[in-house]
Amino acid sequence: MKTKASKSAVIGTLSALALAVSMNVAVAAEDTIKVGILHSLSGTMAISETTLKDTMLMLIEEQNKKGGLLGKQLEAVVVDPASNWPLFAEKARELISKNGVDAIFGAWTSVSRKSVLPVVEELDSIMFYPVQYEGEESSKNVFYTGAAPNQQAVPAVDYLMNDLGVERWVLAGTDYVYPRTTNKILEAYLKAKGVAAEDIMINYTPFGHSDWQSIVSDIKKFGAEGKKTAVVSTINGDANVPFYKELGSQGVAAGDIPVVAFSVGEEELSGIDTAPLVGHLAAWNYFMSVDSETNDSFIDGWHAYTKDDKRVSNDPMEAHYIGFNMWVEAVKKAGTTDPAAVQESIIGVAVPNLTGGYSTMMPNHHITKPVMIGEIQDDGQFEVVWQTSGTVAGDAWSDYLEGSKDIISDWRAPLSCGNYNTKTAKCSGQNF
Amino acid sequence: MPIPKSVVRLLPFIALWMLVTLVLTFSLDAKSAEKDGTLAEASALLVKKFDDKARAVALLVESAHPRTEEILSLIQEGELYYRKDDDRLFKIPVAETGAQAVDLLDASALTIEKTRDFKKVTLNNLMRGQIGLALAEIGLKSEDPAQREAAVRKLLGELSDESVAVLRKRIGAEPVAAVRDLIQVALAVNDLRNGDEAARLQAVERVEGSLEPPVRTALTQVAESDVSPVVKQKAQLALNGIDEQIRLYGMVETLYFGISLGSVLVLAGIGLAITFGVMGVINMAHGELIMLGAYTTYVVQQLMPNHLGASILVAIPAAFMVSALVGVAIERGVIRFLYGRPLETLLATFGISLILQQAVRSVFSPLNRSVSTPEWMSGMVEINPVLSLTLSRLYIILFCLLVFVALVMVLKRTPLGLQVRAVSQNRAMARAMGVRSKWVDAMTFGLGSGVAGVAGVALSQLTNVGPNLGQAYIIDSFMVVVFGGVGNLWGTLVAGLSLGIANKVLEPWAGAVLAKILVLVFIILFIQKRPRGLFPQRGRAAEG
């Protein structure tokens, strides 16, 4: 890997000149450590991903103010994959082989991550993926700093069942891989808890679905049959706003049928009038309203960096905060930015998260996080109503799905496998 | 930080606890003495603070103090705050610097200097339910019949023994017939659960035809598992009657949903019916013109934050102007060079749509903007417990019809309309008669674009106001126009409404994804059979 690294460094410096012309990236002095930022700045996903690009730029700037890393300054290389999944793979290749970045922070949707996966594996680089996802994956080259289903969906359902006494369930989601897999896990989990099949209603809608009248009306009817009902929503992106607006105008109050969402955070709420939604829930590992000193100073820094004191922070931002600091610590520990060395040194690294505790990188490349349930307030913020007493370790392979129950992931020697079947004692070599 | 974190976290709870003790003893002097006592008790109880708050609410309800209702409503409305320094409770309707805060105990008012000095007494869903029920119990005795009715409805199926007693006493004295009926239904539901056989039988008869959801739940239980076969049978009959009614109203509801979706489709498509239908320009930037209209609504709302209700009315002409001007600019700047070259027009306007999207991203940020719904547009009209029509949708249906009529009038009754029709039917002849065809082209395109902007105002009430708004509607718009018949406004209206209804009829049994696919497949087959849509243009214009 050494030769490749030095070779790509040469190409990197050469292309830095070209970059300065073609892109709006600050070109630093001769010898810098390059960090790739692979987030869509145009197209459908720009709404979510632009913020993460800004977060990374802020974190890198702050690290540089603290004296950089290994005595060198960090340099951000920003590319725009334009919400185009195949382009993610091309841009990742460009970042690693042309620009010579030592780590990539990026992707949002699962399909964009799956698109990058073969590239980072082939070039043996590393990527930090900051968004909650469906699990069932553990790559040697990817670090999953967002929540796995057991760090978000399952605890949320537990809360509804035990604290709110919910007996009937609507699993509503957008029709793609994350909601489908999450709902499969939740369905299996609910049935294991003794919920009858007729008390579970599953509903899928297309991306960007905007007419929710019949679905909300169905949910209302489903909930009017005497048993306490809740909606578990994996509805993604832009479709949430019309969904919540319809809930509000059809008078579905949180007291009657609470909706718990896994993809709605502060940023999504900033585009809605939240007054009719007060009391609906979201499950995350971080809320902007969390009262901790690290969070306060992070938000102050964010407001100063964006020069806008109304900008909100959200869970994927915290994931990047954790991921970036873990990478910094791992590089310090290894004494080099060489991806292969960092892959080894990062396991076990613990850094402060924004909710007042520590998050640790586990051998399965997932991290430990607390799980929180928040209720929407009329100012667009969440009030934490429940949280786990400690942190929960991310589980790459769900314990509730046939076929993934027996699989574990451990990237430490001697196992070094992302897909190890404990029954057959075999490593499939297939990490996703 | 002067106060330790743990104490800060205690405050909301302490505040409420104090409130209860204060109101109970109703002595201001006892305050300092109470404080120490409750502080110790509070820290011992602080395991989950919401549990303790719920207990405080229960105590407050139990005390039956005259101010209970006021305090509970304040908590429910989120207007109860406490001052961080001294835990005094305040009523704050609007929490912003310069607003008024009213001391709850001595009713003295003061001006808020820093909003961070005050913290809201928060509540969770369980407490919301608890307070809602408590307020309903109090509301049973209210003077206002509407409030009494709401209270009975809220308690329906969840009556406590005390409430049953209150209702039994009330029923004779109740002057309003509607409320009296509802009370009888509520008591009957209670009888269905707890009464003896005769009472149950009578109750079944009483609730017959009532559409309240708790009635159906109670009847289902009786029909499934009552000990007496007579009651069981009667309950089943009553249940069948109710189900029949629910099915009927369900159909009405589906129809309403269909018309409402249809009116959105018509609004989105009608501008295109002019630019594409009349002028024959394939304008891929049509969606972005809608988006500009929605953003105009947002800007207008930002400019007049205190007049939300009026802002939407101001936004309609503003959005028309903005989109029309952009439309004219597009026509003059790009499209006029490409007349007669549809493929190039398509590519050029697609490029423009990307430029407009990215421009909005740069100016307004890629995040969605929040457009609030004015008071008079929110809520719903409740026809009966199983059928209610959302007001915002109702207004949009009306608005769609208005826009349609206005547009037909413009085309049929104004000189501009005459010239537009003349140019679209026979350009050479119109020019020979002295019509400035280039000017007419620009005006026509501006008119179509302006109408798209107006559609944006309506859509801002239903969906995201963000850079992607336009993309979501461009395909639907073309679908409606092509299906309706190019160049025909009536075709657009009929096509939009029928596609909306078809979509909503299919959705319950096919699912949202499949319903959309089925509608698309249907249109493709239809176009194969009738390439010129529902209402094809006849005669010479068809050749144009």
Interface residues (C-beta under 8 A of the other chain):
Chain A: L41 S42 T44 A46 I47 T50 T51 D163 L164 D175 N203 Y204 T205 P206 G208 H209 S210 D211 Q213 S214 I215 S217 D218 A224 E225 G226 D238 V241 P242 K245 E246 G248 S249 Q250 G251 A254 G255 P258 E267 E268 S270 G271 I272 D273 P276 V278 G279 L281 D291 E375 Q377 D378 E383 V385
Chain B: K5 V8 R9 F50 G78 T122 N124 N125 L126 R128 G129 G132 P213 P214 R216 T217 T220 Q221 E253 T254 F257 S260 L261 V264 Q357 Q358 R361 S365 P366 L367 N368 R369 S370 V371 S372 T373 S378 G379 M380 S388 T390 L391 S392 R393 Q461 L462 T463 N464 V465 G466 P467 N468 Q471 A472 N503 K504 E507 P508 G511 A512 V513 K516
